[in-house]
């Protein structure tokens, strides 16, 4: 009996042993964990985890982290392993003695990766940050190490970002859409005069660290901007001890730049500053031909234009972080910039009228902003609370003198005008992020934005004033849920109450020089007659995203959001852009209403250690479409003048596709290629010129190669294909930049040769055709315009930069959250 009992026990023992062996053979083991940045305590997406069998040293399996920094690796054979966790720009992290026997799942808990030393070796570029980081809702482009933007402006930096295009006038578009919200450190700034359709020549590229592009933002973000959000993140020092750099550039045509950055970090405080002074000298030339086809004859006008521009811009940013505890950070920063521009225009007109026009415009202004923020982290890495207050002011003034045959303008005896603008923005925000269980994340917040725009114009002693006020109150909530390791979704709702009012008025004055035959006064007086204007509105903006992971390295994403385009400075200002070219008057429309947009996107992405591929299709439906180039005509006596302004059309549909490839076949060679195409159709407007199709595409490419022990070479180029617009066609254009850099003194000293517009091909060509009815003569005729223009010439720039200090991140071991900070410069995505 006892023997039988022993046999039963022995059988059970062998059965359990066999089950363990079979379990090992059936690959039933699982390993999980979370990877965070040790500096910011934020999840690292796409970090790779490799499991290496201890006995053989061979990689058995692996995986990558999701947007929350989590990883899940299953089907692991039994045995003993070590795990290697790594991501480009971070130090490798190794975990030894991971043994799988009886326990079927092991949690490696939270793994903190540290930033690698950024002093790069010319051969391997160890510690170099990736050029592109892609998350569920945004793409991040690290452009501060780009060679071809050294000595340039923010416009040059934006030209290096895939999906973003900058036209000859410096206007920014995103995937062919000019309705882009441009932010500085996550908010509207005086550096951009609080505008959306704005140039950023006043901001030096040396102050920019990275650029974030969000094409379909969630309810967390302002819905303003149909094209999406472009967020410029300015540099801030974070290195331990005293560190810094200095850069000097000099080039052809009196182009100079001086910039530098210094930071000091010790214990519970971090102080930093960066500054830049830039002198430029641009010479642009163009040709225009206007052909008028009447029923019985044809006549033409020819124009040659020369524009000389000498901008001087300077900027400084100072900031501080106070680490009150391991989880509490108080931050302050301020930015001041000042600029002076002198622009000289000459227009020579020949044809049935012959004359020469000349103008001289001097502009100067300053921008000042203050920002304060408080961040509270908690034991859970996702939970976070932040509060922020910011204020910015931009002031701009200009004096213009103009006349014919040069002499009148030069002597000051011709016409004159001066204009003054002031813009104020105040923003208050509160955000709170917290998890529910392990797979649900809630984001919520409130925001108040108060904007004021004031403009005064004195045209031949006739003064006018324009006021525009906008008060915005908003609240949002989003929920992200990771349903499984393959499926996730995020939904959100944003509510906004907006109050806007505008007023155009003539200022009482003594010197009254009313001239009923002057086209400029008639245009301005017509807006005065419509004043005032109010447009309060309440709107709800939903958003929803669905994510499906095909495997560890590829995923499909579907997204929807509702957005709005609130008209801004350039499109609202009723005063003419210039007051000397009477035949082509251009101004804004102070009574524009916002347009509302529904956006859907379908994206596919695949990421590996050396290769990333992203492609997507998007569709937009627009109501109350804003057309930025509405052609109207103003009759003064027997003459008819062309007026280019903005107006609300009816509806529009647009769709497009995008491809982005980033490939690094070897350590010292990286390549990037981007292609965007779009098709837009506006319809239903009463004016024919507001209806029509816009079709176009552009591509961008970049190649960077480090020759071991010699130099680093960077070549970038952009091709804009032929574009069909509502009134005609824009011809194709191409430009290319080249930069070569050599490092000395243990890589602390760098010498860079930069050639802008290598082939001197940056030329803009357009041809338009319109049928025009003249009510005075009751005649319909066709106006054909063909124009060619360039903004500047090819130029060569030589730069010298020097780095000092250790340039290493703080590795304090008290807590990974200790050095978490916040100054509003992050547009962060938790999911």
Secondary structure by P-SEA (a helix, b strand, c coil): caaaaaaaaaaaaaaaaaaaaaaaaaccbbbbbbbbccccccccccbbbbbbccccccccccbbbccccbbbbcccccccbbbbbbcccccbbbbccccccccccccccbbbbbbccccccccccccccccccccccccccccccccccccccaaaaaaaccccccccccccccccccbbbbbccccccccccccccccccccccccccbbbbbcccccccccccccbbbbbbbbbbbccccccbbbbbbbccbbbbbcbbbbbbccccccccccbbbbbbbbbbbbbbbbbbccccccbbbbbbbbbbbbbbbbcccbbbbcccccbbbbbbbbbbbbbbbbbbbbbbbccccbbbbbbbbbbbbbbbbbbbbbbbccccccccccccbbbbbbbbbbbbbbcccccccccccccbbbbbbbbbbbbbbbbbbbccccbbbbbbcbbbbbbbbbbbbcccbbbbbbbbbbbbbcbbbbbbccccccccccbbbbbbbbbbbbbbbccccccccccccaaaaaaaaaaaacbbbbbbbbbbbbbbbbbbcccccbbbbbcbbbbbccccccccccccccccccbbbbbbcbbbbbbbbbbbbbbbbbcccbbbbbbbbbbbbccccccbbbbbbbcccbbbbbbbccccccccccbbbbbbbbbccccbbbbbbbbbbbbbbccccccccbbbbbcbbbbbbbbbbccccbbbbbbbccccbbbcccbbbbbbbbbbbbbbbbcccccbbbbbbbccccccbbbbbbbbbbbbcccccbbbbbbbbbcccccccbbbbbbbbbbccccccccccccccccccccccccccc
